[in-house]
């Protein structure tokens, strides 16, 4: 009876995972999709505790203690996640996602370690041991790599640490981990090779660190997505080890979705995933090539009035909008423009922000309607028909060098055609380069004016300027 309940619970949880993921495909249904998938996880966790009623007599000695430890761990995890989830700012969301990716990979690696150190994996044969080792390797890399990504995004690690022959060292570490895994497979048939298992996990953790430290901040959205895929795959492999169908299916779904998203984002940058991982993007020649012209500044009030008397305005949000937490003031300004009869649309680049979908989440938090938010391929041709484009905190995704400057590191990357608008206003805190360190040709264009200042303060000034006209 217990086995039937466990199987039924995992089946229901699996259906909820898949249905929840399907609803996450649309911004309108995504919140309910998250709740549906969340209930699936609750059911899967509850089903895992049912194993306590079907435990072997030999293992029943420590059942009470293990049950209590599991409940304590679950309580700590729920309390911490609830508190941090409630308190996290939108600018901290990428860091939280990176940490959660790492925790998933770490959990998979921990399962592999328990099964290998206890000898359970070796007891169930060669295939199970291989699956435990592969899942452990991927999970450990995702754990340490995600921690480095979190440190970079959170400003705790501000340098891209590189050294000569780094890729050879990474290849050597991977080969070393494979040798330790082979040793575990060979020796594990007659016992538990504790030292070999320990060295295997150490090599995997160091590999994750060295893979991530050279990657520049501009590539972090792809890195986060990639480690999300790694975590899913690691969980799926460990699901086979534990013979847990919910873990297998959930891990496979996360792994495949993360892999697809990684390739889509790499394509949006016109780069391969291997180029993201193994290149030195943004560290050498910035590709500026001596840009002609100069940056021209304008007051926020003048820019606002110019847009107020236009007929079509396209807004491009970037990470600077999130840093300033100006999304609510931006929407207030948008509503004033719409009241005047101005057509307003938002243009989202696939890699804008610091994680996949960062700008979509930011705008949704402010209550901006989904029907005026458009992806790059749907709105790019509209810039030429617009009176003005307003860029807030974005950089590389609007840089014309990606189309015209073959020496630029971002050459070939699809960009938003802000330079095709009749006027472009760029809200920026200073004259510094973006996260990638590449000079932006848009800032020097004849039809571009810079509006310097914190985005929150700039939006307040724009709102006051429009209201002062007496027609809003």
C-alpha positions in Angstrom: 0.0 0.0 0.0 2.8 2.4 0.9 4.6 1.7 -2.4 1.3 2.5 -4.3 0.9 5.8 -2.4 4.5 6.8 -3.2 4.1 5.9 -6.9 0.8 7.8 -7.1 2.2 10.8 -5.4 5.2 11.0 -7.7 2.9 10.6 -10.7 0.7 13.5 -9.6 3.7 15.6 -8.8 5.1 14.9 -12.3 1.9 16.0 -13.9 1.9 19.2 -11.9 5.6 19.9 -12.8 4.8 19.6 -16.5 1.6 21.5 -16.4 3.2 24.3 -14.3 6.1 24.6 -16.7 3.6 24.9 -19.6 1.8 27.7 -17.9 5.1 29.5 -17.3 5.5 29.9 -21.1 3.2 33.0 -21.0 3.7 36.0 -18.7 -0.1 36.0 -18.1 -0.2 32.5 -16.7 3.3 32.3 -15.3 2.3 33.1 -11.7 -0.2 30.3 -11.5 2.3 28.0 -13.2 4.8 28.7 -10.5 2.1 27.9 -7.8 1.1 24.7 -9.6 4.7 23.5 -9.9 5.2 24.5 -6.2 2.4 22.2 -5.1 3.9 19.5 -7.2 7.1 19.9 -5.2 5.2 19.8 -1.9 3.6 16.5 -3.0 7.0 15.1 -4.1 8.6 16.0 -0.8 5.8 14.5 1.2 6.0 11.3 -0.9 9.7 11.1 0.0 8.8 10.9 3.7 6.6 7.9 3.0 9.7 5.9 2.4 10.1 5.9 6.2 7.2 3.5 6.4 8.7 1.1 4.0 12.2 1.0 5.3 14.2 -2.2 5.6 14.5 -3.6 9.2 18.3 -3.4 9.1 18.0 0.4 8.5 15.3 1.0 11.1 17.7 1.6 13.9 18.4 5.3 13.0 15.1 5.9 11.4 13.8 8.3 14.1 17.0 10.3 14.1 17.1 10.6 10.3 13.4 11.5 10.1 14.0 14.3 12.7 17.1 15.6 10.9 15.2 15.6 7.6 12.3 17.7 9.2 14.8 20.1 10.7 16.6 20.6 7.4 13.3 21.0 5.6 12.2 23.6 8.1 15.4 25.6 7.9 15.3 25.5 4.1 11.7 26.7 3.9 12.2 29.5 6.5 15.4 30.7 4.8 13.9 30.6 1.3 10.6 32.4 2.4 12.5 35.1 4.2 15.1 35.7 1.5 12.5 35.5 -1.3 10.4 38.2 0.4 13.3 40.5 1.0 15.2 40.2 -2.2 15.3 43.3 -4.4 14.9 43.1 -8.2 18.6 43.9 -8.5 19.4 40.9 -6.4 17.2 38.5 -8.3 20.0 37.2 -10.6 22.2 36.5 -7.6 19.4 34.6 -5.9 18.8 32.6 -9.1 22.5 31.8 -9.3 22.5 30.6 -5.7 19.4 28.4 -6.2 21.1 26.9 -9.2 24.1 26.1 -7.1 22.0 24.6 -4.3 20.3 22.3 -6.7 23.6 21.1 -8.1 25.0 20.9 -4.6 22.0 18.7 -3.5 22.6 16.4 -6.4 26.3 16.2 -5.6 25.5 15.5 -2.0 23.2 12.6 -2.9 26.0 11.2 -5.1 28.4 11.5 -2.2 26.2 9.8 0.2 25.5 6.9 -2.2 29.1 6.5 -3.0 30.6 6.8 0.5 28.0 4.4 1.9 28.6 1.9 -0.9 25.0 1.8 -1.9 25.7 2.9 -5.5 28.5 0.2 -5.8 26.1 -2.4 -4.3 23.5 -1.8 -7.0 26.1 -2.3 -9.8 28.2 -0.7 -12.4 25.4 1.4 -14.1 24.2 3.0 -10.9 27.7 3.8 -9.9 28.4 5.5 -13.2 25.1 7.5 -13.0 26.1 8.6 -9.4 29.5 9.7 -10.6 28.2 11.6 -13.6 25.5 13.3 -11.6 28.0 14.1 -8.9 30.5 15.6 -11.4 27.9 17.8 -13.0 26.3 18.8 -9.7 29.6 19.8 -8.1 30.6 21.9 -11.2 27.2 23.6 -11.1 27.6 24.3 -7.3 31.0 25.9 -7.4 30.4 27.6 -10.7 27.2 29.1 -9.5 28.8 30.4 -6.4 31.4 32.2 -8.5 28.6 33.6 -10.7 26.8 34.8 -7.6 30.0 36.5 -6.3 30.5 38.2 -9.7 26.9 39.4 -9.9 26.9 40.6 -6.3 30.1 42.6 -6.7 32.1 40.4 -4.4 34.3 39.3 -7.2 35.0 42.2 -9.5 37.7 40.7 -11.7 37.7 38.1 -14.5 40.6 36.0 -13.2 42.6 34.4 -16.0 46.0 32.9 -16.4 48.0 31.4 -19.3 47.0 27.8 -20.4 43.9 28.0 -18.3 41.9 25.9 -20.8 44.6 23.3 -20.6 44.4 23.3 -16.9 40.6 22.9 -17.1 40.9 20.0 -19.5 43.5 18.4 -17.1 41.1 18.8 -14.2 38.3 17.1 -16.2 40.6 14.3 -17.1 41.7 14.0 -13.5 38.1 13.8 -12.3 37.5 11.1 -15.0 40.5 9.1 -13.7 39.3 9.3 -10.1 35.9 8.2 -11.3 37.4 5.2 -13.1 39.4 4.4 -10.0 36.1 4.4 -8.0 34.5 2.1 -10.5 37.4 -0.4 -10.5 38.2 -0.4 -6.8 34.6 0.1 -5.7 33.6 -3.5 -6.6 35.6 -4.7 -3.6 35.1 -1.8 -1.1 34.6 1.9 -0.7 37.5 3.9 -2.1 37.0 6.9 0.2 40.1 8.8 -0.9 39.3 8.4 -4.6 35.8 9.6 -4.0 37.0 12.7 -2.1 39.6 13.6 -4.8 36.9 13.1 -7.4 34.7 15.7 -5.8 37.5 18.1 -5.1 38.6 18.0 -8.8 35.0 18.7 -9.9 34.5 21.6 -7.5 37.8 23.3 -8.6 36.8 22.7 -12.2 33.6 24.7 -11.7 35.5 27.6 -10.2 38.1 27.7 -13.0 35.4 27.4 -15.7 33.5 30.4 -14.3 36.1 32.9 -13.1 37.3 33.9 -16.7 33.8 34.7 -17.9 32.9 38.3 -18.2 29.8 39.9 -16.6 28.1 40.5 -19.9 27.9 36.7 -20.4 26.3 36.0 -17.0 22.8 35.5 -18.4 24.0 32.6 -20.5 26.1 31.2 -17.7 23.2 31.2 -15.2 21.0 29.4 -17.8 23.8 26.9 -18.5 24.3 26.1 -14.8 20.5 25.8 -14.5 20.7 23.1 -17.2 23.6 21.4 -15.4 21.6 21.3 -12.2 18.6 19.7 -13.9 20.8 17.0 -15.5 22.5 16.3 -12.2 19.2 15.9 -10.4 17.9 13.5 -13.2 21.0 11.3 -12.9 20.7 11.1 -9.2 17.0 10.3 -9.6 18.0 7.2 -11.4 20.4 6.3 -8.6 17.6 6.7 -6.0 15.0 5.2 -8.4 12.9 8.3 -7.8 10.7 9.0 -10.8 9.8 12.6 -9.7 13.5 13.5 -9.6 14.1 11.9 -13.0 11.3 13.7 -14.7 11.7 17.1 -13.0 15.5 17.0 -13.6 15.0 16.1 -17.2 12.5 18.9 -17.7 14.7 21.5 -16.1 17.8 20.2 -17.9 16.2 20.3 -21.3 14.5 23.6 -20.8 17.8 25.1 -19.4 19.7 23.7 -22.4 17.3 25.1 -24.9 17.3 28.5 -23.2 21.1 28.5 -23.1 21.3 27.9 -26.9 18.6 30.5 -27.6 20.4 33.2 -25.5 23.8 32.3 -27.1 22.1 32.7 -30.5 20.8 36.1 -29.4 24.4 37.1 -28.9 25.5 35.5 -32.2 27.9 33.3 -30.3 28.3 29.7 -29.5 28.1 28.3 -25.9 31.7 27.2 -26.2 32.7 30.8 -27.1 30.9 32.1 -24.0 32.7 29.6 -21.8 36.2 29.7 -23.4 36.5 33.2 -24.7 38.0 36.3 -23.1 35.1 38.6 -24.0 35.5 42.2 -23.1 39.1 41.9 -21.8 41.2 42.8 -24.8 40.6 45.2 -27.6 37.3 47.1 -26.9 36.7 47.5 -30.6 36.0 51.2 -30.3 38.3 52.0 -33.2 38.3 55.7 -32.5 34.6 56.6 -32.5 33.9 59.9 -34.2 31.7 62.5 -32.6 31.0 63.4 -29.0 28.4 62.7 -26.4 25.7 65.4 -26.2 23.7 65.8 -23.0 20.1 67.1 -22.5 18.0 67.9 -19.4 15.5 65.2 -18.4 12.7 67.8 -18.7 13.6 68.6 -22.3 13.7 64.9 -23.2 10.3 64.3 -21.6 8.7 67.2 -23.4 10.1 66.0 -26.7 8.6 62.5 -26.2 5.3 64.0 -24.9 4.7 65.7 -28.2 5.7 62.7 -30.3 3.4 60.1 -31.7 5.3 56.9 -31.0 7.9 56.1 -28.3 9.8 52.9 -27.8 11.4 52.2 -24.4 14.4 49.9 -23.9 15.0 48.9 -20.3 18.3 47.6 -19.0 20.0 46.7 -15.8 20.4 50.4 -14.8 16.6 50.5 -14.5 16.7 47.7 -12.0 19.6 49.2 -10.0 17.6 52.5 -9.6 14.4 50.6 -8.9 12.7 53.1 -11.2 10.3 50.8 -12.9 7.2 52.2 -11.1 8.1 55.8 -11.9 8.7 54.7 -15.5 5.2 53.3 -15.7 3.8 56.5 -14.2 5.6 58.4 -17.0 4.3 56.0 -19.6 0.7 56.5 -18.5 1.1 60.2 -18.8 2.4 59.8 -22.4 -0.5 57.4 -23.2 -3.0 59.9 -21.8 -1.6 62.4 -24.3 -2.2 59.9 -27.1 1.4 58.8 -27.5 1.8 55.2 -28.6 4.3 53.6 -26.2 5.9 50.2 -26.5 8.7 48.4 -24.7 11.5 46.5 -26.5 13.2 43.6 -24.7 16.5 42.1 -25.8 17.0 38.4 -24.9 20.1 39.1 -22.9 19.1 42.4 -21.3 19.8 42.4 -17.5 21.7 39.9 -15.6 19.6 36.8 -16.0 17.1 35.3 -18.6 13.9 37.3 -18.5 15.2 39.8 -16.0 13.6 42.8 -17.7 10.3 41.0 -18.2 10.1 40.3 -14.5 11.1 43.9 -13.7 8.3 45.4 -15.9 5.8 42.9 -14.6 6.5 43.9 -11.0 5.6 47.5 -12.0 2.3 46.3 -13.5 3.1 47.3 -17.0 0.7 45.5 -19.4 2.1 42.5 -21.3 0.6 43.6 -24.6 3.0 46.6 -24.9 6.1 44.6 -24.1 7.7 43.1 -27.2 10.7 40.9 -28.0 13.5 42.0 -30.3 12.3 40.2 -33.4 8.8 41.6 -33.1 9.6 45.2 -32.6 13.0 45.9 -34.2 11.5 47.2 -37.5 9.3 49.7 -35.5 12.3 51.8 -34.4 12.5 53.5 -37.8 8.9 54.5 -37.5 9.2 55.9 -34.0 9.7 59.6 -33.0 11.9 58.7 -30.1 13.5 55.8 -28.3 14.2 56.0 -24.6 17.1 53.7 -23.3 17.3 53.3 -19.6 20.4 51.5 -18.3 21.0 49.3 -21.4 24.3 49.3 -23.2 25.6 46.4 -25.4 22.1 45.4 -26.6 21.8 48.8 -28.4 25.3 49.2 -29.6 25.4 49.8 -33.4 29.0 48.5 -33.4 27.5 45.0 -33.4 26.3 45.7 -37.0 29.1 47.8 -38.4 32.4 47.3 -36.5 34.1 44.0 -37.4 36.8 44.6 -34.8 34.3 44.9 -32.0 33.9 41.9 -29.6 30.1 42.1 -30.0 30.2 42.2 -33.8 27.4 40.1 -35.3 25.2 40.1 -32.1 21.6 41.0 -32.9 20.8 44.4 -31.3 17.8 46.6 -30.8 17.8 49.3 -33.6 17.6 52.3 -31.3 19.8 54.3 -33.7 17.1 54.1 -36.4 14.7 56.2 -34.3 14.4 59.9 -35.1 15.7 60.7 -31.7 17.3 58.6 -29.0 17.5 59.5 -25.3 19.8 57.5 -23.2 19.5 57.6 -19.4 22.8 56.8 -17.8 24.5 57.5 -14.5 27.9 58.5 -16.2 30.1 58.1 -19.2 31.5 54.7 -18.3 31.3 51.7 -20.5 28.8 48.9 -20.0 29.4 45.6 -18.1 31.3 44.2 -21.1 33.7 47.1 -21.3 32.8 47.8 -24.9 32.4 51.5 -26.0 28.9 52.2 -27.3 28.7 54.0 -30.7 25.1 54.9 -30.1 26.1 57.4 -27.4 28.1 59.4 -30.0 25.5 59.3 -32.8 24.0 62.6 -34.1 20.5 61.7 -33.1 21.4 60.6 -29.6 21.3 62.7 -26.4 22.4 61.6 -23.0 20.3 62.2 -19.9 22.8 61.8 -17.1 21.6 60.8 -13.6 20.1 58.1 -11.5 17.1 56.6 -13.4 14.8 57.1 -10.4 15.6 60.8 -10.2 15.5 61.2 -14.0 12.0 59.7 -14.2 10.8 62.0 -11.4 12.0 65.0 -13.3 10.4 63.7 -16.5 7.1 63.2 -14.8 7.2 66.7 -13.3 8.1 68.2 -16.6 5.1 66.6 -18.3 2.7 67.5 -15.5 3.9 71.1 -15.7 2.5 71.4 -19.2 -1.0 71.4 -17.7 -2.4 68.9 -20.1 -1.6 65.7 -18.2 
